[in-house]
Amino acid sequence: MELDTARDRWTALATRVEEAQQAYYGDDAPIMSDAEYDRAIQELRDLEREFPELQSADSPTQRVGAATFTTFAPVEHRVRMMSLEDVFSLEQLRAWANRARAAAGTDEVPTTCELKVDGLAINITYEGGRLVRAATRGDGRVGEDVTANVLTIEGIPHRLAGDLLPELVEVRGEVYFPVVAFSALNEQLVASGKPPFANPRNAAAGSLRQKDASVTATRPLALIAHGIGALEWSGGELPATQWEVYRLFESWGIPVSADTRHTPTQADVEEMIAYFAEHRHDVIHEIDGIVVKVDSRAQQEQMGATSRVPRWAAAYKYPPEEVNTHLLDIRVQVGRTGRVTPYGVMEPVTVAGSTVQKATLHNASEVARKGLLIGDTVVLRKAGDVIPEIVAPVENLRDGSERPFVMPEECPSCGARLAPAKEGDVDLRCPNTATCPAQLSARVEHIGSRGALDIEALGEETSLALTQPDLGREEVVAALAGGASLELEDGTVVSLPDEERAQLAAADLAASVEGLLPPEQEPALRSEAGLFSLDAEALRDVMVYRPVRVKGEETGDWRQMRYFWTSPWRKVRGKDPVAVDSRPTGTTETMLSQLQAAKDKPLWRYIVALSIRHIGPTSARPLAERYRTLAAIAAASVEDLAETEGVGPVSAAAVREWFEEDWHREIVERWRGAGVGFEDPEPE
């Protein structure tokens, strides 16, 4: 492979991995399976080994987790919180064990084996035995202060037990959400009109990151401790082994796993792996593997660590669970960078504890590589017990009715012709970046995300209502053509009589249905440039279509509703609707007030919000710290930008290219005109 080809491949992989890191660690909403993520990271490392010039400070291979970017105050860990080396087979685990034995110079290296808890990593600081701070892992160096929330978790001691205590100790562990309580929580959320969590890990993260600690207090979170960070202990010292450290934790009142085992030999390790492969669902929390640690702390110190992981520990990952289901269709969606991604629509099926109906297929090459046909029975798994993944078709169950997937040549949102961004790319993109409605919707949602301006009321549904209010119109037309009805906002119910539907040809039928619907709407936003100029009056008449549900089940009928304002009609049983005053909803008022407050955010958040390729919180922070104003960043050369810590030549070029677009500069100017500052004060 030549350097230019390798650089293009590295850039494409790095972009996907950065997005996945942000989604998993930052947003608690994974977009990539563990297996796919691990393959991408490994390919990046292979490319960087073969072409050392590709490695830079902003490479995803040099990071742990994701940058901290919520409204919680940042907390710097005294000792970095590292990741673990993942192994996916007994052969890989044995290779790690051989390296450990070689480093120790012995035939056997005793270890401890513990369950890999699928929760949220936490660092709890005790000073003089008193809990003074708790922080999430963040990027390993800086996390989020969640002390108030952790203090509500039953089982985490506010004061350590015992007399001889360290002056300071950082206790590392995993906060988890018990599996048995997960379904009940989701039922409560759905009943109150809130979206359910995808899995217990997301429930743990979402519960711990509540801005109101009283909400956290209602959730049955728990802790399992598994390590120590910083330690200052003039009157004592840690035990000689990992196993004894856990006994010390118990004496302090800190919860540890009852399933941890002392494993003197490799055979003992493999016995534990085999046991929990069969009994993983008997555990109170979700697990996705077994962590093996060299037991001797002296040997741990001797083996040391890489820039990312300790050499004295490894995480054996269990293969994901698999089920069969029916692939009903393959559709495509357009992301905020224009990438067009196929996804499978399946008969709902339960796998790894939750119901799955959709799974990404990444690109047309992936569909072809897996040999998938629409109508296939497919093997589905939740890779890492998080992301649904279609593994393969069950070919011997085909009956001849299956058909191939054909990647569209035009963008399903705006009609622009799809093409790779550059020669050799496997991904197709919509080049109509400025005005493609789907890309705009995704960018507006990104602006409100936790990693950008953290506008909680500007989520997916609200972004769609602002940019594509008629998005469900085609589904409504199809439903009415099939005999369903549509209830308009004023209570009028429209439908086509059966005899009329039977007499019309398909084209005439669609036209007749369209005639029943209100006129298409002008979106409140045609560009994110107008976001900070929105007011309540501009949102008064935004309507959306929603399926009618009875006891949680869709009936097939639809209704039209006002999204940002309350309805000007009140239904009265048995009578015509009565006109009432309409006003902005509470959520709308919250969104507008949050937009107003967002005009005074730190510069790095605006840099992220602008959707510059390759620029996330990790690289936006040093850019903001160095240049202080967006104008200075816009004026900087590629060479100057690339000298910024954490910003390599690829990211620098992306920044320069972004500011060369007229419509990008219009976004900045209109935001500035609406009161956005785009600058940080000089440090004192």
Buried (B, 14 or more C-beta within 10 A) or exposed (E): EEEEEBBBBBBBBBBBBBBBBBBBBBBBBBBBBBBBBBEBBEBBBEBBEEBEEBBBBBBBBBBBBBBBBBEBEBBEBEBBBBBBBBBBEBEBBBEBBEBBBEBBEEEBBBBBBBBBBBBBBBBBBBBEBEBEBBBBBBBBBBBBBBBBBBBBBEEBBEEBEEEEBBEBBBBBBBBBBBBEBBEEBBEEBEEEEEEBBBBBBBBBBBBBBBEEBEEBBEBBBBBBBBBBBEBEEEEEEBEEBBBBBBEBBEEBBBBBBEBBBBBEBBEBBBEBBEEBEEEBEEBBBBBBBBBBBBBBBEBBEBBEBEEBBBBBBBBBBBEBBBBEBBBBEBBBBBBBBBBBBBBBBBEEBEBBBBEBEEBBBBBBEBBEEBEBBBBBBBBBBBBBBBBBBBBBBEEEEEEEEBEEBEBBEEBBBBEBEBEEBEEEBEBBBBBBBBEBBBBBBBBBBBBBBBBBBBBBBBBBBBBBBBBBBBBBBEEBBEBBBEEBBBBBBEBEEBBBEEEEBEEBEEEEBBEBBBEBBEEEBEBBBEBBBBBBBBEBEBBBBBBBBBBBEEEEEEEEBBBBBBBBBBBBBEEEEEEEBEEEEBEBBEBBBBBBEBBEEBBEBBBBBBBBBBBBBBBBBBBBBBBBBBBBBBBBBBEBEBEBBBEBEBBBBBBBBBBBEBBEEEEBBBBBEBBBEBEBBBBBEEEE
